[in-house]
Amino acid sequence: MKSSLLVFTLLTATVLVANDYFIVEIELGHRPAKQVINDFNLDPVNEGYDGKLEVVATANDLGRLTDAGLNNRILSSLSHRSIDVYQSYEDINIMLESWHSFLPNITELIEIGVSTEQALPIYALKISDNPGTREDEPVVWIDGVHHAREPMSMMSCIKIADYLLSNYGIDTLVTEIVNEIETWIVPIINPEGYVYFIDSTSTYPWWRKNLRDNNENGQFDIDYDGVDLNRNYDCNWEDPDVSSNDPASWVYRGPAPWSESEIIAKRDLALELRPLTGITYHSYGEIIYYKSGINGHSTGETADINAFAYGMATTLAQLDGTGHYRLGATWAEAPMSYYWMYQVIGTWEMLVETGDEFVPDYQEAQQVADDNLPGGIYVLQKTLAGPGIRGHVYSATDSTVVDAIVRIVEYSDPGLTPRRNELVHGRYNRFTSSGDFMLIFSAENYHSDTVSISVADGWTEYDAYLEPFVTAADPVAQPTDILLLNNYPNPFNSRTTFAYELPHTAQVRLVIFDLLGQEVARIIDQRQPAGKYELNWAGGNLATGVYLFQLQADGLVENGKLILLK
């Protein structure tokens, strides 16, 4: 250990003190970034790219890494640095209150929750031309400071808010954004962690988590307390390669999913608002992470999401002027905000790693916020422009809002939570490319509605009116007609779903044929009672190719074509 530390010190010309902390670049070789983070209990700066990983590490960590054969080098020191010029939590709250006080016609300041340990308020600034009411408009969500040591993420949020408020009524695009979109901005998700970071950074390494009292001893222990808020969402929560169950870890996920009130606040409001797009700002790396697939495979909308993310990245200039932000698309699962927002709600949320260090000189931090403004405007403008399909789901009998699943057959995937409309106005919004799409609207106690829609430029509107089931003497409503629906998604490479409704007990048969008409799979052949059914099929041992299916129920037949991609 001592010899490796000595060699490392001579190579880097850095005096290594045991209690000092550094940003360190590690060459991963064949080892996964997440494995290195967990094996050495390191504080990650980014998720790893180009075969390298950046972490926060001590001199002792450097020795352990070197002894394990992992090449590493110090990029910068984190110790004993003052950040008094950065805005405090109180400063930001005063700014938000001032904006609302002077611009009550386009702002609303809302406490959406409190922090876990100290019950510090978490504020959202809503920007809209009718801020006091929930309008029938798409929603954009923007937040910062999941991690306490990332003030540039807060500054990027504030920059967007300031730009919208300063240019409303002056700039045509900004005015349209405020009039036609509800923009919700939460500058500080982690207030108690941020307060600790601002107050303590000159005497202790830069803090990441909140201040949960993990050992419940009534005091804050820097070596044991706190939860990484961006590991507390419930997507793949227990995966040890993504987070840790050790409270001493920098990526400790908490005692249970949704254990942290900060994350509950975002979850509950996002489920209510169902944002179309979102940005969650972090630091650092000059990269955009986002979900472009699910469970290790692409979906029908992967190409559209990739194009959206690339368009945003091209607006974000790197500080050194050599290019624009890179892309970090992923199909895997992790208990992070942008995973959960896409998988559960359908929000295209971009995690933007701003700048090239956690806390640069304040003037540089302001420049980073300025440089990130075009990306925020890009997301807002795309929310305005589409293309895609949007509309409402109502009851055909009284035009009340129906809580419905809205499936775009070409984009659906069994690994994704079915997309639903919001419940105040019944609105749904879905990005698509140009082309023809099949939509299926389904709701409990209502007949499904299937419609083909052509999308060109901009938003294509379609309002679905669902017919309720005729209720019998008992309170359980049943279908009144046999309804057989084509499978979704199609093409598929993981599994596809067949949906059908039976008004009474019937013999149901689903058979798959090859193009020569030979039966290659019989998925079901049995009597089933009345009800609504979804039958999932993973393709069995069949090879990639085109197949035919026949779904029969009481003499009614639905024939169709399947495209299996493996």
CORCOR-V636034 format. One record per residue. N is the residue number from 1. SS is DSSP state (alpha for helix, beta for strand, coil for the rest). PHI is phi as a letter, one per 40 degrees, with the letter a starting at -180 (none if undefined). NEAR is the number of other C-alpha atoms within 8 Angstrom. Layout:
# CORCOR-V636034
{{N | SS | PHI | NEAR} {N | SS | PHI | NEAR}}
This chain:
# CORCOR-V636034
{{1 | coil | none | 7} {2 | alpha | c | 6} {3 | alpha | c | 6} {4 | alpha | c | 10} {5 | alpha | c | 12} {6 | alpha | c | 8} {7 | alpha | d | 8} {8 | alpha | c | 8} {9 | alpha | c | 11} {10 | alpha | c | 8} {11 | alpha | c | 6} {12 | alpha | c | 8} {13 | coil | f | 6} {14 | coil | b | 6} {15 | coil | c | 5} {16 | coil | c | 7} {17 | coil | b | 6} {18 | coil | d | 7} {19 | coil | c | 6} {20 | coil | c | 12} {21 | beta | b | 12} {22 | beta | b | 13} {23 | beta | c | 13} {24 | beta | b | 13} {25 | beta | c | 12} {26 | beta | b | 12} {27 | beta | c | 10} {28 | coil | c | 13} {29 | coil | g | 6} {30 | coil | c | 4} {31 | coil | c | 7} {32 | coil | c | 7} {33 | alpha | d | 11} {34 | alpha | c | 9} {35 | alpha | c | 9} {36 | alpha | c | 12} {37 | alpha | d | 11} {38 | alpha | c | 12} {39 | alpha | c | 6} {40 | coil | b | 9} {41 | coil | f | 9} {42 | coil | c | 12} {43 | beta | c | 11} {44 | beta | c | 11} {45 | coil | c | 10} {46 | coil | a | 9} {47 | coil | c | 8} {48 | coil | g | 9} {49 | beta | a | 6} {50 | coil | f | 4} {51 | coil | g | 8} {52 | beta | b | 11} {53 | beta | a | 15} {54 | beta | b | 12} {55 | beta | b | 13} {56 | beta | c | 12} {57 | beta | a | 13} {58 | beta | c | 11} {59 | alpha | c | 13} {60 | alpha | c | 8} {61 | alpha | c | 9} {62 | alpha | c | 11} {63 | alpha | c | 12} {64 | alpha | c | 10} {65 | alpha | c | 12} {66 | alpha | c | 12} {67 | alpha | c | 9} {68 | coil | c | 6} {69 | coil | g | 6} {70 | coil | c | 11} {71 | coil | c | 9} {72 | beta | a | 11} {73 | beta | a | 8} {74 | beta | c | 10} {75 | beta | c | 8} {76 | beta | a | 7} {77 | beta | b | 9} {78 | coil | b | 11} {79 | coil | c | 12} {80 | coil | f | 9} {81 | coil | b | 7} {82 | coil | c | 6} {83 | coil | b | 9} {84 | coil | d | 6} {85 | coil | c | 5} {86 | coil | c | 8} {87 | coil | c | 8} {88 | coil | c | 8} {89 | alpha | d | 10} {90 | alpha | c | 7} {91 | alpha | d | 8} {92 | alpha | c | 9} {93 | alpha | c | 9} {94 | alpha | c | 8} {95 | alpha | c | 8} {96 | alpha | c | 10} {97 | alpha | c | 9} {98 | alpha | c | 8} {99 | alpha | d | 10} {100 | alpha | c | 11} {101 | alpha | c | 7} {102 | alpha | c | 6} {103 | coil | b | 8} {104 | coil | c | 10} {105 | coil | c | 7} {106 | coil | b | 12} {107 | beta | b | 14} {108 | beta | b | 11} {109 | beta | b | 11} {110 | beta | b | 8} {111 | beta | c | 9} {112 | beta | c | 11} {113 | beta | i | 11} {114 | beta | b | 13} {115 | coil | c | 15} {116 | coil | c | 11} {117 | coil | c | 8} {118 | coil | b | 7} {119 | coil | f | 7} {120 | coil | c | 8} {121 | beta | c | 10} {122 | beta | b | 15} {123 | beta | b | 13} {124 | beta | b | 12} {125 | beta | b | 12} {126 | beta | c | 13} {127 | beta | b | 13} {128 | coil | a | 13} {129 | coil | c | 9} {130 | coil | b | 10} {131 | coil | c | 13} {132 | coil | c | 5} {133 | coil | b | 5} {134 | coil | c | 7} {135 | coil | c | 7} {136 | coil | c | 6} {137 | coil | a | 8} {138 | beta | c | 11} {139 | beta | b | 13} {140 | beta | b | 14} {141 | beta | b | 11} {142 | beta | b | 14} {143 | beta | a | 15} {144 | coil | a | 15} {145 | coil | f | 17} {146 | coil | c | 11} {147 | coil | b | 16} {148 | coil | c | 17} {149 | coil | c | 12} {150 | coil | b | 12} {151 | alpha | c | 11} {152 | alpha | c | 16} {153 | alpha | c | 15} {154 | alpha | c | 14} {155 | alpha | c | 12} {156 | alpha | c | 15} {157 | alpha | c | 15} {158 | alpha | c | 9} {159 | alpha | c | 11} {160 | alpha | c | 11} {161 | alpha | d | 10} {162 | alpha | c | 8} {163 | alpha | c | 8} {164 | alpha | c | 11} {165 | alpha | c | 8} {166 | alpha | c | 6} {167 | alpha | b | 10} {168 | coil | c | 10} {169 | coil | g | 7} {170 | coil | b | 7} {171 | coil | c | 8} {172 | alpha | c | 7} {173 | alpha | c | 7} {174 | alpha | c | 12} {175 | alpha | c | 13} {176 | alpha | c | 8} {177 | alpha | d | 11} {178 | alpha | c | 15} {179 | alpha | c | 9} {180 | alpha | b | 10} {181 | beta | b | 13} {182 | beta | c | 13} {183 | beta | b | 12} {184 | beta | b | 12} {185 | beta | b | 12} {186 | beta | b | 13} {187 | coil | c | 15} {188 | coil | b | 14} {189 | coil | c | 12} {190 | coil | b | 15} {191 | alpha | c | 14} {192 | alpha | c | 12} {193 | alpha | c | 14} {194 | alpha | c | 15} {195 | alpha | c | 11} {196 | alpha | c | 11} {197 | alpha | c | 12} {198 | alpha | c | 11} {199 | alpha | c | 7} {200 | alpha | b | 8} {201 | coil | c | 16} {202 | coil | c | 11} {203 | coil | b | 7} {204 | coil | a | 8} {205 | coil | d | 11} {206 | coil | c | 8} {207 | coil | c | 11} {208 | coil | b | 10} {209 | coil | c | 12} {210 | coil | c | 16} {211 | coil | b | 12} {212 | coil | d | 9} {213 | coil | c | 13} {214 | coil | c | 8} {215 | coil | c | 6} {216 | coil | f | 6} {217 | coil | b | 5} {218 | coil | g | 5} {219 | coil | a | 6} {220 | coil | c | 7} {221 | coil | b | 7} {222 | coil | c | 5} {223 | coil | c | 5} {224 | coil | a | 10} {225 | coil | c | 14} {226 | coil | g | 12} {227 | coil | b | 17} {228 | coil | c | 16} {229 | alpha | c | 15} {230 | alpha | c | 11} {231 | alpha | b | 15} {232 | coil | b | 18} {233 | coil | c | 14} {234 | coil | c | 9} {235 | coil | c | 10} {236 | coil | f | 8} {237 | coil | c | 13} {238 | coil | c | 5} {239 | coil | c | 8} {240 | coil | c | 8} {241 | coil | c | 8} {242 | coil | b | 8} {243 | coil | a | 13} {244 | beta | b | 12} {245 | coil | c | 10} {246 | coil | c | 6} {247 | coil | d | 13} {248 | coil | c | 8} {249 | coil | c | 12} {250 | coil | c | 13} {251 | coil | b | 10} {252 | beta | c | 15} {253 | coil | c | 16} {254 | coil | h | 13} {255 | coil | c | 6} {256 | coil | a | 7} {257 | coil | d | 10} {258 | coil | g | 10} {259 | coil | c | 10} {260 | coil | c | 12} {261 | alpha | c | 11} {262 | alpha | c | 14} {263 | alpha | c | 13} {264 | alpha | d | 11} {265 | alpha | c | 11} {266 | alpha | c | 9} {267 | alpha | d | 8} {268 | alpha | c | 8} {269 | alpha | c | 9} {270 | alpha | c | 10} {271 | alpha | c | 8} {272 | alpha | c | 8} {273 | alpha | c | 8} {274 | coil | f | 12} {275 | coil | c | 12} {276 | coil | c | 13} {277 | beta | b | 12} {278 | beta | a | 13} {279 | beta | b | 12} {280 | beta | b | 13} {281 | beta | c | 16} {282 | beta | b | 15} {283 | beta | a | 15} {284 | coil | a | 13} {285 | coil | i | 10} {286 | coil | f | 13} {287 | beta | a | 13} {288 | beta | b | 15} {289 | beta | c | 12} {290 | beta | a | 14} {291 | beta | c | 13} {292 | coil | b | 14} {293 | beta | a | 12} {294 | beta | a | 14} {295 | coil | f | 8} {296 | coil | g | 7} {297 | beta | a | 9} {298 | beta | c | 10} {299 | coil | b | 11} {300 | coil | c | 9} {301 | coil | b | 10} {302 | alpha | d | 10} {303 | alpha | c | 8} {304 | alpha | c | 10} {305 | alpha | c | 10} {306 | alpha | c | 10} {307 | alpha | c | 8} {308 | alpha | c | 8} {309 | alpha | c | 12} {310 | alpha | c | 9} {311 | alpha | d | 9} {312 | alpha | c | 11} {313 | alpha | d | 14} {314 | coil | c | 9} {315 | coil | c | 11} {316 | coil | b | 12} {317 | beta | c | 11} {318 | coil | c | 11} {319 | coil | c | 8} {320 | coil | c | 5} {321 | coil | g | 7} {322 | coil | c | 6} {323 | coil | i | 7} {324 | beta | b | 12} {325 | coil | d | 12} {326 | beta | c | 8} {327 | beta | b | 10} {328 | beta | b | 8} {329 | beta | c | 10} {330 | beta | a | 9} {331 | coil | b | 12} {332 | coil | c | 8} {333 | coil | b | 9} {334 | coil | a | 11} {335 | coil | c | 15} {336 | coil | b | 11} {337 | alpha | d | 9} {338 | alpha | c | 13} {339 | alpha | c | 13} {340 | alpha | c | 13} {341 | alpha | d | 12} {342 | alpha | c | 12} {343 | alpha | c | 11} {344 | alpha | c | 10} {345 | alpha | c | 14} {346 | coil | g | 10} {347 | coil | c | 11} {348 | beta | c | 13} {349 | beta | c | 13} {350 | beta | b | 12} {351 | beta | c | 12} {352 | beta | b | 13} {353 | beta | c | 13} {354 | beta | c | 15} {355 | coil | g | 14} {356 | coil | b | 9} {357 | coil | a | 8} {358 | coil | c | 11} {359 | coil | b | 11} {360 | coil | c | 7} {361 | coil | d | 6} {362 | alpha | d | 9} {363 | alpha | c | 6} {364 | alpha | c | 8} {365 | alpha | c | 13} {366 | alpha | c | 10} {367 | alpha | c | 8} {368 | alpha | c | 13} {369 | alpha | c | 12} {370 | alpha | c | 9} {371 | alpha | c | 9} {372 | alpha | c | 13} {373 | alpha | d | 11} {374 | alpha | d | 9} {375 | alpha | c | 11} {376 | alpha | c | 10} {377 | alpha | c | 9} {378 | alpha | d | 11} {379 | alpha | c | 11} {380 | alpha | c | 10} {381 | alpha | c | 10} {382 | alpha | c | 8} {383 | alpha | c | 12} {384 | alpha | c | 9} {385 | alpha | c | 8} {386 | coil | g | 11} {387 | coil | c | 14} {388 | beta | i | 14} {389 | beta | b | 13} {390 | beta | a | 12} {391 | beta | i | 12} {392 | beta | b | 13} {393 | beta | b | 17} {394 | beta | b | 13} {395 | beta | c | 13} {396 | coil | c | 9} {397 | coil | c | 6} {398 | coil | b | 5} {399 | coil | g | 8} {400 | coil | c | 6} {401 | beta | c | 12} {402 | coil | b | 10} {403 | coil | c | 11} {404 | coil | b | 11} {405 | beta | c | 12} {406 | beta | b | 13} {407 | beta | b | 11} {408 | beta | c | 10} {409 | coil | d | 13} {410 | coil | c | 11} {411 | coil | b | 10} {412 | coil | c | 13} {413 | coil | a | 10} {414 | coil | c | 8} {415 | coil | c | 7} {416 | coil | c | 9} {417 | coil | c | 8} {418 | coil | d | 9} {419 | coil | c | 10} {420 | beta | b | 10} {421 | coil | c | 15} {422 | coil | c | 12} {423 | coil | b | 10} {424 | coil | c | 7} {425 | coil | b | 9} {426 | coil | g | 14} {427 | beta | c | 14} {428 | beta | b | 12} {429 | beta | b | 11} {430 | beta | b | 8} {431 | beta | c | 9} {432 | coil | a | 11} {433 | coil | c | 8} {434 | coil | c | 10} {435 | beta | i | 7} {436 | beta | b | 8} {437 | beta | b | 11} {438 | beta | b | 11} {439 | beta | b | 13} {440 | beta | b | 13} {441 | beta | b | 14} {442 | beta | b | 11} {443 | coil | a | 11} {444 | coil | c | 5} {445 | coil | g | 9} {446 | beta | b | 11} {447 | coil | c | 11} {448 | coil | c | 10} {449 | beta | b | 11} {450 | beta | b | 8} {451 | beta | a | 7} {452 | beta | c | 8} {453 | beta | b | 8} {454 | beta | b | 9} {455 | beta | b | 16} {456 | coil | b | 8} {457 | coil | c | 7} {458 | coil | g | 9} {459 | beta | c | 11} {460 | beta | c | 11} {461 | beta | c | 7} {462 | coil | a | 8} {463 | coil | b | 8} {464 | beta | c | 10} {465 | beta | b | 10} {466 | beta | c | 13} {467 | coil | c | 10} {468 | beta | c | 10} {469 | coil | c | 11} {470 | coil | c | 8} {471 | coil | c | 9} {472 | coil | c | 7} {473 | coil | c | 4} {474 | coil | c | 6} {475 | coil | c | 6} {476 | coil | c | 6} {477 | coil | c | 10} {478 | coil | b | 11} {479 | coil | d | 16} {480 | coil | b | 8} {481 | coil | b | 7} {482 | coil | c | 11} {483 | beta | b | 7} {484 | beta | b | 10} {485 | coil | b | 8} {486 | coil | c | 8} {487 | coil | c | 11} {488 | beta | a | 13} {489 | coil | c | 14} {490 | coil | a | 11} {491 | coil | c | 10} {492 | beta | a | 11} {493 | coil | b | 8} {494 | coil | b | 8} {495 | coil | a | 12} {496 | beta | b | 15} {497 | beta | b | 12} {498 | beta | b | 11} {499 | beta | b | 12} {500 | beta | a | 11} {501 | beta | b | 13} {502 | beta | b | 15} {503 | coil | c | 11} {504 | coil | a | 7} {505 | coil | c | 9} {506 | beta | a | 11} {507 | beta | c | 11} {508 | beta | b | 13} {509 | beta | b | 13} {510 | beta | b | 12} {511 | beta | b | 13} {512 | beta | b | 13} {513 | beta | b | 13} {514 | coil | c | 11} {515 | coil | c | 8} {516 | coil | c | 5} {517 | coil | g | 6} {518 | coil | c | 7} {519 | beta | c | 9} {520 | beta | b | 8} {521 | beta | a | 7} {522 | beta | b | 10} {523 | beta | c | 9} {524 | beta | a | 8} {525 | beta | a | 9} {526 | beta | a | 7} {527 | beta | c | 8} {528 | beta | b | 8} {529 | coil | c | 8} {530 | coil | d | 12} {531 | beta | i | 10} {532 | beta | b | 9} {533 | beta | b | 7} {534 | beta | b | 8} {535 | beta | b | 7} {536 | beta | c | 8} {537 | beta | b | 9} {538 | coil | c | 7} {539 | coil | g | 9} {540 | coil | f | 5} {541 | coil | c | 4} {542 | coil | c | 5} {543 | coil | c | 7} {544 | coil | d | 8} {545 | beta | i | 7} {546 | beta | b | 10} {547 | beta | b | 12} {548 | beta | b | 12} {549 | beta | b | 12} {550 | beta | b | 12} {551 | beta | b | 12} {552 | beta | b | 12} {553 | beta | a | 11} {554 | coil | f | 7} {555 | coil | g | 5} {556 | beta | c | 7} {557 | beta | b | 9} {558 | beta | b | 10} {559 | beta | b | 8} {560 | beta | a | 8} {561 | beta | b | 8} {562 | beta | b | 11} {563 | beta | b | 11} {564 | beta | b | 14} {565 | coil | b | 9} {566 | coil | b | 6}}
